[in-house]
Amino acid sequence: MESPPSPHRSRRQRLRRWFALALPLAIALGGWLGWRVYDRARHDASQGVGWTGDYWSFYYRSLARSGVLEARAEAGDGRLDVILLGGSVLETASGPLERTLEASGGRVYPMAVSAHTTRDSFNKFSRVCEEGRAADVLLVYHGINDARMNCVPPGEFAADYSHLGYYAGFERSRASGTLVPPVRLEGFFGGAPAELAHYGELLRSPETFRANLEGVIRLARERGSWVVLATFLAHLPDPEALTLWGRGGDVRRAVDAHNQILRELAEAHPHVLLLDVEHEWPLEPEAFTDPCHLTPEANASFAALLADWLEARRTTLDQPPR
């Protein structure tokens, strides 16, 4: 009669089986990550952007992609040069907005990027100014992505949003002057983790929201540019529903606080204009596909609203603010 296998032998067999299953997965994952890095480098090279050691190009590809680093706006030239700053809603509208303005002799620099916050807009416009570039107008549409930053425990919130790995990586790179790993790709956030969403009731983003936009406004004044702040549209009927940005009620309160800050900033600065989309262009719930993104029809109308508003003020906006 055969003796049963020893416990040690059985454990070794299980470990070998586990290793045989895990190794191919690890190789596949490593290959996929390697391909992503290679594909990113190849894409940037095709766009004329080298990212090795260049943290600006790595984190903010829209700087090169938009053409803004070659922008040379001249007051009174009859051409309206507009920089777009915001997240995915404005990014989606930038195509039709760009076509409309360029048809009338304008130029649009689309720097709105999915998941970006006011911190990203401040960072990007700071770089534009460092390069000595300018535009007639900065059109800013922010409100909901900053709300996502509230979903962290007390004591972990950072005013530069570096409690999120993406911003921490950027700040490390900026401090060293070169790209420092670990890095995260532009806009690669995902939603607020369900286990952290309840921290969104602690509204800490409004102060940072204000500070970031005050930074943009100050730089715009130094560059002789107008700033147009557009209030944010959001559809959040269920206060308990978990969204990408946190619980519906918390996100609603954050967006409301951010919109109020936009109104206050426009009131406080003569070179800042308010486009109160929330009040001037109320939408039916059917116009939304989620708390902030619009149907194709509503998106086209939104882009037309922005273009018409800017065109109606072309004469003023083509002259530097006093």
C-alpha positions as CSV (number, residue, x, y, z in Angstrom):
1,M,0.0,0.0,0.0
2,E,1.4,3.4,-1.1
3,S,2.0,6.0,1.6
4,P,0.2,9.4,1.1
5,P,2.3,12.2,-0.3
6,S,4.0,14.4,2.3
7,P,2.6,17.8,3.0
8,H,5.8,19.4,1.8
9,R,5.6,17.6,-1.5
10,S,1.9,18.6,-2.0
11,R,2.8,22.3,-1.2
12,R,5.6,22.2,-3.8
13,Q,3.3,20.8,-6.4
14,R,0.7,23.5,-5.8
15,L,3.4,26.2,-6.0
16,R,4.7,24.8,-9.3
17,R,1.1,24.7,-10.7
18,W,0.5,28.3,-9.5
19,F,3.8,29.4,-11.0
20,A,3.0,27.7,-14.3
21,L,-0.2,29.7,-14.5
22,A,1.1,33.0,-13.2
23,L,4.3,33.2,-15.3
24,P,2.5,33.5,-18.7
25,L,0.2,36.2,-17.2
26,A,3.2,38.1,-15.9
27,I,4.9,37.9,-19.2
28,A,1.8,39.1,-21.0
29,L,1.3,42.0,-18.6
30,G,4.9,43.0,-19.0
31,G,4.6,42.9,-22.7
32,W,1.5,45.0,-22.7
33,L,3.1,47.6,-20.5
34,G,6.2,47.7,-22.7
35,W,4.0,48.1,-25.7
36,R,2.1,51.0,-24.1
37,V,5.4,52.8,-23.4
38,Y,6.7,52.1,-26.9
39,D,3.4,53.2,-28.5
40,R,3.4,56.4,-26.4
41,A,6.9,57.2,-27.5
42,R,6.1,56.5,-31.1
43,H,3.0,58.6,-31.0
44,D,4.8,61.5,-29.4
45,A,7.6,61.2,-32.0
46,S,5.0,61.4,-34.8
47,Q,3.7,64.6,-33.2
48,G,7.2,66.1,-32.9
49,V,7.2,65.6,-29.2
50,G,10.1,63.9,-27.5
51,W,9.2,62.8,-23.9
52,T,12.4,61.2,-22.7
53,G,13.3,63.4,-19.7
54,D,10.8,66.0,-20.9
55,Y,8.1,66.0,-18.2
56,W,6.0,68.7,-19.8
57,S,5.6,66.8,-23.0
58,F,4.9,63.6,-21.1
59,Y,2.2,65.0,-18.7
60,Y,0.8,67.6,-21.0
61,R,0.9,66.5,-24.6
62,S,-1.7,69.1,-25.5
63,L,0.9,71.8,-25.2
64,A,2.6,70.7,-28.4
65,R,-0.5,69.1,-30.0
66,S,-2.6,72.3,-29.9
67,G,0.1,74.5,-31.5
68,V,-0.2,76.9,-28.6
69,L,3.6,77.1,-28.1
70,E,3.8,78.8,-31.5
71,A,0.9,81.2,-30.7
72,R,1.6,84.9,-31.5
73,A,-1.6,86.8,-30.9
74,E,-1.5,90.5,-32.0
75,A,-4.0,92.9,-30.6
76,G,-6.2,94.5,-33.3
77,D,-5.3,92.1,-36.0
78,G,-8.9,91.1,-36.6
79,R,-8.2,87.4,-35.7
80,L,-9.5,86.0,-32.5
81,D,-7.0,83.6,-30.9
82,V,-8.6,81.4,-28.2
83,I,-7.1,79.0,-25.8
84,L,-9.5,76.3,-24.5
85,L,-8.9,75.1,-20.9
86,G,-11.1,72.5,-19.3
87,G,-11.9,68.8,-19.1
88,S,-13.7,66.4,-21.4
89,V,-16.9,68.4,-21.9
90,L,-15.0,71.3,-23.5
91,E,-12.7,68.8,-25.2
92,T,-15.6,67.2,-26.9
93,A,-17.0,70.6,-28.0
94,S,-13.6,71.9,-29.2
95,G,-13.9,70.4,-32.7
96,P,-17.1,72.2,-33.8
97,L,-16.1,75.3,-31.9
98,E,-12.7,75.4,-33.7
99,R,-14.3,74.9,-37.1
100,T,-16.8,77.7,-36.4
101,L,-14.3,80.3,-35.2
102,E,-11.7,79.4,-37.9
103,A,-14.3,79.8,-40.6
104,S,-14.6,83.5,-39.5
105,G,-10.8,84.0,-39.3
106,G,-10.2,82.9,-35.7
107,R,-7.7,80.4,-34.3
108,V,-8.4,77.9,-31.5
109,Y,-5.8,76.2,-29.4
110,P,-7.6,73.1,-27.9
111,M,-5.9,72.4,-24.6
112,A,-9.0,71.0,-22.8
113,V,-8.3,67.4,-21.9
114,S,-10.4,64.6,-20.3
115,A,-10.1,64.4,-16.5
116,H,-8.1,67.6,-16.2
117,T,-8.8,70.0,-13.3
118,T,-8.0,73.7,-12.7
119,R,-4.6,72.6,-11.5
120,D,-3.8,71.2,-14.9
121,S,-5.0,74.4,-16.6
122,F,-2.8,76.5,-14.3
123,N,0.1,74.2,-15.0
124,K,-0.4,74.3,-18.8
125,F,-1.0,78.0,-19.0
126,S,2.1,78.7,-16.8
127,R,4.1,76.8,-19.4
128,V,2.6,78.8,-22.2
129,C,3.6,82.0,-20.5
130,E,7.1,80.7,-19.7
131,E,7.5,80.2,-23.5
132,G,6.5,83.8,-24.1
133,R,3.3,82.9,-26.0
134,A,-0.1,84.5,-25.8
135,A,-3.6,84.5,-27.1
136,D,-6.4,87.0,-27.1
137,V,-8.8,84.9,-25.0
138,L,-8.7,82.1,-22.5
139,L,-12.0,80.2,-22.4
140,V,-12.2,78.2,-19.2
141,Y,-14.9,75.6,-18.5
142,H,-14.2,73.8,-15.2
143,G,-16.5,72.6,-12.4
144,I,-16.8,68.9,-11.8
145,N,-13.3,67.3,-12.1
146,D,-12.0,69.3,-9.1
147,A,-14.9,67.7,-7.1
148,R,-13.3,64.3,-7.6
149,M,-10.3,65.6,-5.6
150,N,-12.4,65.7,-2.4
151,C,-12.6,62.0,-2.1
152,V,-9.7,61.5,0.2
153,P,-9.5,61.0,4.0
154,P,-9.0,64.0,6.2
155,G,-5.4,65.1,6.5
156,E,-4.4,63.6,3.1
157,F,-5.8,66.4,0.9
158,A,-3.1,68.5,-0.8
159,A,-3.7,72.0,-2.1
160,D,-1.7,71.1,-5.3
161,Y,-3.8,67.9,-5.6
162,S,-0.6,65.8,-5.1
163,H,-2.6,63.4,-3.0
164,L,-3.3,61.9,-6.4
165,G,-0.4,60.0,-7.9
166,Y,-0.6,61.8,-11.2
167,Y,0.0,65.2,-9.6
168,A,2.6,63.8,-7.2
169,G,4.5,62.5,-10.2
170,F,4.3,65.8,-12.0
171,E,5.5,67.8,-9.0
172,R,8.4,65.4,-8.4
173,S,9.4,65.9,-12.0
174,R,9.0,69.6,-11.9
175,A,11.1,69.8,-8.8
176,S,13.9,67.8,-10.4
177,G,13.6,69.4,-13.9
178,T,13.3,66.0,-15.6
179,L,10.8,63.2,-15.9
180,V,11.0,61.2,-12.6
181,P,9.3,57.7,-12.3
182,P,6.8,56.5,-11.4
183,V,4.8,58.4,-13.9
184,R,1.1,58.3,-14.9
185,L,-0.3,59.2,-18.3
186,E,-2.2,62.4,-18.9
187,G,-5.8,62.1,-17.7
188,F,-5.4,58.5,-16.4
189,F,-7.5,58.7,-13.3
190,G,-10.6,56.6,-13.2
191,G,-13.5,57.3,-10.9
192,A,-13.6,58.0,-7.2
193,P,-13.1,54.7,-5.3
194,A,-16.4,53.6,-3.7
195,E,-14.7,53.2,-0.3
196,L,-13.5,56.9,-0.4
197,A,-16.5,58.5,-2.0
198,H,-18.1,59.5,1.4
199,Y,-15.1,61.8,2.0
200,G,-16.4,64.0,-0.8
201,E,-18.8,65.6,1.8
202,L,-15.8,67.5,3.0
203,L,-15.5,70.2,0.4
204,R,-11.9,71.1,0.3
205,S,-11.6,71.7,-3.5
206,P,-13.2,75.2,-3.6
207,E,-10.2,76.9,-2.0
208,T,-7.8,75.2,-4.5
209,F,-10.2,75.8,-7.4
210,R,-10.1,79.5,-6.6
211,A,-6.3,79.6,-6.1
212,N,-5.7,77.8,-9.4
213,L,-7.9,80.1,-11.4
214,E,-6.5,83.2,-9.7
215,G,-3.1,82.0,-10.9
216,V,-4.5,81.7,-14.5
217,I,-6.1,85.2,-14.2
218,R,-2.9,86.8,-12.9
219,L,-0.8,85.3,-15.7
220,A,-3.4,86.3,-18.3
221,R,-3.3,89.9,-17.1
222,E,0.5,89.9,-17.4
223,R,0.2,88.6,-21.0
224,G,-2.6,91.0,-21.9
225,S,-5.2,88.4,-22.4
226,W,-8.9,88.2,-21.6
227,V,-10.3,85.4,-19.5
228,V,-13.8,84.0,-20.1
229,L,-15.1,81.9,-17.2
230,A,-18.0,79.7,-18.1
231,T,-20.2,78.3,-15.3
232,F,-20.6,74.5,-15.3
233,L,-23.6,72.5,-16.2
234,A,-24.3,69.4,-14.2
235,H,-27.2,67.0,-13.9
236,L,-27.2,65.2,-10.5
237,P,-30.7,64.2,-9.5
238,D,-29.9,61.5,-7.1
239,P,-27.8,62.7,-4.1
240,E,-26.9,59.1,-3.1
241,A,-25.9,57.9,-6.5
242,L,-22.2,57.0,-6.9
243,T,-20.6,58.8,-9.8
244,L,-17.1,59.0,-11.2
245,W,-16.7,62.2,-9.2
246,G,-18.2,61.0,-5.9
247,R,-21.7,60.9,-4.4
248,G,-24.2,62.9,-6.3
249,G,-25.2,65.2,-3.5
250,D,-21.5,66.0,-2.6
251,V,-20.6,66.6,-6.3
252,R,-23.6,68.9,-6.6
253,R,-22.5,71.0,-3.7
254,A,-18.9,71.2,-5.0
255,V,-20.0,72.2,-8.5
256,D,-22.3,74.9,-7.0
257,A,-19.4,76.2,-4.9
258,H,-17.1,76.2,-7.9
259,N,-19.7,78.1,-10.0
260,Q,-20.1,80.7,-7.3
261,I,-16.3,81.2,-7.3
262,L,-16.4,81.8,-11.1
263,R,-19.0,84.5,-10.6
264,E,-16.9,86.2,-7.8
265,L,-13.7,86.1,-9.9
266,A,-15.4,87.7,-12.9
267,E,-16.8,90.4,-10.6
268,A,-13.4,91.1,-9.1
269,H,-11.2,91.4,-12.2
270,P,-11.9,93.8,-15.1
271,H,-10.2,91.5,-17.7
272,V,-12.4,88.5,-16.7
273,L,-15.8,88.0,-18.3
274,L,-18.5,85.6,-17.1
275,L,-20.4,83.4,-19.4
276,D,-23.1,82.1,-17.0
277,V,-24.0,79.0,-19.0
278,E,-25.9,77.5,-16.0
279,H,-28.4,80.4,-16.0
280,E,-28.4,81.4,-19.6
281,W,-28.6,77.9,-21.1
282,P,-30.6,75.6,-18.8
283,L,-30.9,72.1,-20.2
284,E,-33.5,69.3,-19.9
285,P,-32.3,66.1,-18.3
286,E,-32.5,64.3,-21.6
287,A,-29.6,66.5,-22.9
288,F,-27.2,64.7,-20.5
289,T,-25.6,61.3,-21.0
290,D,-24.2,61.3,-17.4
291,P,-23.8,64.0,-14.7
292,C,-21.9,66.4,-17.1
293,H,-21.5,65.0,-20.6
294,L,-23.9,65.9,-23.3
295,T,-25.7,64.1,-26.2
296,P,-24.3,64.8,-29.6
297,E,-27.1,67.2,-30.4
298,A,-26.7,69.1,-27.1
299,N,-22.9,69.1,-27.5
300,A,-23.3,70.8,-31.0
301,S,-25.6,73.4,-29.4
302,F,-23.1,74.0,-26.6
303,A,-20.3,74.6,-29.1
304,A,-22.5,76.9,-31.1
305,L,-23.4,78.8,-27.9
306,L,-19.7,79.3,-27.1
307,A,-18.8,80.4,-30.6
308,D,-21.7,82.8,-30.9
309,W,-20.9,84.4,-27.5
310,L,-17.3,84.9,-28.5
311,E,-18.1,86.2,-32.0
312,A,-20.6,88.7,-30.5
313,R,-17.7,90.2,-28.5
314,R,-15.0,89.9,-31.1
315,T,-14.2,93.6,-31.3
316,T,-13.7,93.8,-27.6
317,L,-11.8,90.6,-27.2
318,D,-9.4,91.4,-30.0
319,Q,-8.1,94.4,-28.1
320,P,-6.1,93.9,-24.9
321,P,-8.0,94.6,-21.7
322,R,-7.3,97.9,-20.0
